[in-house]
């Protein structure tokens, strides 16, 4: 199962996320759930770099992607980054709605 955790501060700002595990929906290389979650999460990290102009420090290895989200000094770039992270959450929730036995999402307060 893939476990996704978003950590928010008191202002509801996303301050970190972690995606871990394997969906085990199908055999490796044919697992559409794992591929979808990977595409959304890695694509979001890449979009933040391109659209917010900030390279997130991430930890990535087999079945694991995580990042602590700093507050960017440029408020507009920080807002774009938060919007992209919120979009990531919505996309992952869409996958979890269809494949709930394979993807679990948690949001926690810091």
Protein Blocks (a to p, Z undefined) as FASTA:
>chain_A
ZZddddddfkopafbdcdedjeklacehiamklmmmmmmmmmmmmmmmmmnopacddddd
ehiacddddddfblmlmmmmmmmmmmmmmmmmmmmmmmmmloccddddZZ
